[in-house]
Amino acid sequence: MAILKLLFVPNQYISWRAQITLIVGEVVAVSCFWWNSPTVFVPSLPDVAKAFGLLWNEKGLSHELGTSLLLILDAMFWMIVVSSAICYLYLLNFFRPLAKFIGAFRFLSTVGLGLLVNVYLNDPHSKKVALMVFFMVAVFVPSFIVEINKIPAQKYHLARTLRMSEWGAVNEVVVRGQLSKFIDCVLLSSSMGFMLLTMVERMFREEGGVGAMLSDQEKYFSVDSIWAIQLSLMCLGLGVLDILGTRFNRWVCKYAYMKLERR
């Protein structure tokens, strides 16, 4: 009974065994509800598993996931290149208004932008990457600028005390010192890319992808197949961003996860 009370009180510590028990219990409860789903819009777990097997073995779901994965990785690469340049140039007074203005792009819709990429770009892959990078950069830039503004002035003073130049201080304090925050912002903005993924693949269907496959299944109201594709995409995103991305951050920036020794 005491453990149950801890689950509903803020900022309470529970043992790792209690955490595992809690997770397993919640997974079992959700699975039982899902197995006996009362509505047609939430197909049961056996129906989704059957649809997944059909899509994987006969309709090329694995190939479409690979196509979508290559697209999101390409968009992530260009997002990192463009966003890092904008964010580090933000430290120059000349570029500060531009960086803040780019952050306002996240409020735009894709209606006019789709017309622009159709006019100026010919390759369907480039069109999809351009749309995704545009919105991912618009999310990334204000997120990392907030982290830059949080840096205490004492860190810059310390770098100058060590006789570093201004660019040397930027490299030590912002580039290297905030690398862990930079990777966190990359992962956050990339999750936005996964949300945009199916939209751009439905707009430009030439290369296929899970977005085009979802559009086909939606046309025939195949709810179990839609759930199977969505869950496959969710697992892909969790594997790439939450597992591989977080482990990469911990490996590169070990200092950011250091804890004080308990006495």
C-alpha positions in Angstrom: 0.0 0.0 0.0 2.9 2.4 0.7 4.3 1.8 -2.8 0.9 2.6 -4.3 0.9 5.9 -2.5 4.3 6.8 -3.8 3.1 6.3 -7.4 0.7 9.3 -7.0 2.9 11.7 -5.0 5.2 14.0 -6.9 9.0 13.7 -6.7 9.1 10.3 -4.9 11.8 7.7 -5.4 10.8 4.1 -6.2 13.2 1.2 -6.6 14.1 -0.2 -10.0 12.2 -3.3 -9.3 9.0 -1.3 -8.6 9.6 0.6 -11.8 9.9 -2.6 -13.9 6.8 -4.0 -12.2 4.9 -0.8 -12.9 5.9 -0.9 -16.6 5.0 -4.5 -17.0 1.6 -4.0 -15.4 0.8 -1.1 -17.6 1.8 -2.9 -20.7 -0.3 -6.0 -19.7 -3.3 -3.7 -19.0 -3.0 -1.9 -22.4 -2.5 -5.2 -24.2 -5.6 -6.7 -22.6 -7.7 -3.7 -23.6 -6.2 -3.8 -27.1 -6.9 -7.5 -27.4 -10.6 -7.0 -26.8 -11.0 -3.6 -28.5 -14.6 -2.5 -28.4 -14.4 -0.2 -31.5 -13.7 -0.8 -35.2 -11.4 2.2 -35.3 -9.0 0.5 -32.8 -8.5 -3.0 -34.3 -7.5 -5.8 -32.0 -3.9 -6.9 -31.4 -4.3 -10.1 -33.4 -5.7 -8.2 -36.4 -2.9 -5.7 -36.4 -0.3 -8.5 -36.1 -1.9 -10.3 -39.0 -1.9 -7.1 -41.1 1.7 -6.5 -40.2 2.7 -9.9 -41.5 0.8 -9.4 -44.7 2.3 -6.0 -45.3 5.8 -7.2 -44.5 5.8 -10.4 -46.5 3.7 -9.4 -49.5 3.4 -5.6 -49.9 7.0 -4.5 -49.2 6.6 -2.8 -45.9 10.3 -3.4 -45.1 11.3 -1.7 -48.4 9.1 1.3 -47.7 10.4 1.7 -44.2 14.0 1.7 -45.6 13.0 4.4 -48.1 11.5 6.5 -45.4 14.5 5.9 -43.1 16.9 7.2 -45.8 14.7 10.2 -46.3 14.7 11.2 -42.7 18.4 10.6 -42.3 19.1 12.9 -45.3 16.8 15.5 -43.9 18.6 15.2 -40.5 22.0 15.7 -42.1 21.0 18.9 -43.9 19.1 20.2 -40.8 22.3 19.8 -38.7 24.4 21.6 -41.4 22.0 24.5 -41.8 20.9 24.9 -38.1 24.5 24.7 -36.7 25.5 27.5 -39.1 22.6 29.7 -38.1 22.8 29.1 -34.4 26.6 29.7 -34.1 26.3 32.8 -36.2 23.7 34.0 -33.8 26.5 35.0 -31.5 27.3 37.7 -34.0 25.1 40.8 -33.6 24.6 41.0 -37.4 22.9 37.6 -37.6 20.8 37.7 -34.5 17.6 39.2 -36.1 17.9 36.7 -38.9 18.2 33.7 -36.5 15.1 34.9 -34.5 13.2 35.5 -37.7 13.9 32.0 -38.9 12.4 30.6 -35.7 9.1 32.3 -36.7 8.9 30.0 -39.8 7.6 27.2 -37.6 4.2 28.9 -37.6 3.9 28.6 -41.4 1.8 26.0 -43.3 2.9 23.8 -46.1 0.4 25.1 -48.7 2.5 27.9 -50.2 5.8 26.1 -49.5 4.7 23.1 -51.6 4.1 25.4 -54.5 7.6 26.9 -54.1 9.4 23.6 -54.0 7.4 22.5 -57.1 8.5 25.5 -59.0 12.2 25.6 -58.0 13.0 21.9 -57.6 12.7 19.1 -60.1 13.7 16.0 -58.1 11.0 14.5 -55.9 13.5 13.5 -53.3 14.9 17.1 -53.1 11.3 18.4 -52.7 10.6 16.2 -49.7 14.0 16.9 -48.1 13.5 20.7 -48.6 10.1 20.8 -46.9 11.2 18.6 -44.0 14.5 20.6 -43.5 12.6 23.9 -43.6 10.3 23.0 -40.7 13.0 21.0 -38.7 15.3 24.0 -38.9 12.5 26.3 -37.8 12.0 24.1 -34.7 15.7 23.5 -34.0 17.0 27.1 -34.1 14.8 28.7 -31.4 15.3 25.6 -29.2 19.1 25.8 -29.3 19.1 29.6 -29.1 17.4 29.3 -25.7 20.2 27.0 -24.6 22.8 29.5 -25.8 21.2 32.3 -23.9 21.2 30.2 -20.7 25.0 30.0 -20.7 26.4 32.0 -17.7 28.6 34.9 -18.4 31.2 33.4 -16.0 32.0 30.7 -18.5 33.0 33.3 -21.1 35.0 35.2 -18.5 36.9 32.0 -17.6 37.7 31.3 -21.2 39.1 34.9 -21.6 41.0 34.5 -18.4 42.7 31.4 -20.0 43.8 33.8 -22.8 41.4 32.4 -25.4 40.3 34.6 -28.3 36.6 35.4 -28.7 36.2 32.6 -31.3 38.2 30.3 -29.1 35.8 31.1 -26.2 32.9 30.3 -28.5 34.4 27.0 -29.5 35.1 26.0 -25.9 31.9 27.4 -24.2 29.3 27.1 -26.9 30.4 24.5 -29.5 32.0 22.0 -27.2 30.4 22.9 -23.9 26.9 22.7 -25.3 27.4 19.7 -27.5 25.1 17.6 -25.4 22.3 20.2 -25.6 22.9 20.4 -29.4 22.4 16.7 -29.8 19.2 16.9 -27.6 17.9 19.6 -29.9 18.8 17.5 -33.0 16.8 14.6 -31.6 13.8 16.8 -30.7 13.7 18.4 -34.2 14.1 15.0 -35.8 11.0 13.8 -34.1 9.2 16.6 -35.9 10.7 15.2 -39.1 9.1 11.9 -38.4 5.7 13.7 -38.1 6.3 15.4 -41.4 7.6 12.3 -43.1 4.2 10.8 -44.1 2.9 14.1 -45.1 5.6 14.8 -47.7 5.6 11.3 -48.9 1.9 11.6 -49.6 2.5 14.9 -51.5 5.3 13.4 -53.6 4.6 9.7 -54.1 7.2 9.0 -56.8 9.7 7.3 -54.4 7.2 5.5 -52.3 7.7 5.3 -48.6 5.4 4.6 -45.6 3.4 7.8 -46.4 2.4 6.6 -49.8 1.5 3.2 -48.3 -0.6 4.8 -45.6 -2.4 6.8 -48.2 -3.3 3.6 -50.2 -4.5 1.8 -47.0 -6.6 4.9 -46.0 -8.3 4.9 -49.4 -9.6 1.4 -48.8 -10.3 2.0 -45.1 -8.0 -0.8 -44.0 -7.7 0.3 -40.4 -5.7 -2.7 -39.2 -3.1 -2.1 -41.9 -3.0 1.6 -41.0 -2.3 0.7 -37.3 0.4 -1.8 -38.4 2.2 0.8 -40.5 1.9 3.6 -37.9 3.3 1.3 -35.1 6.1 0.2 -37.4 7.0 3.9 -38.0 6.8 4.6 -34.3 9.1 1.7 -33.5 11.5 3.0 -36.2 11.5 6.4 -34.6 12.0 5.1 -31.1 14.9 2.9 -32.3 16.7 5.7 -34.2 16.1 8.7 -31.9 15.4 7.5 -28.4 17.7 4.5 -28.3 20.5 5.1 -30.8 20.4 8.9 -30.4 20.4 8.9 -26.7 23.2 6.3 -26.5 25.3 8.3 -29.0 24.8 11.4 -26.8 25.9 9.5 -23.7 28.9 8.1 -25.5 30.1 11.5 -27.0 29.2 13.7 -24.0 30.0 11.6 -21.0 30.5 14.7 -18.9 26.9 15.7 -19.3 25.7 12.6 -17.5 28.2 12.5 -14.6 26.8 12.2 -11.2 28.3 13.1 -7.8 29.6 10.1 -5.9 27.3 9.0 -3.1 28.8 8.9 0.4 
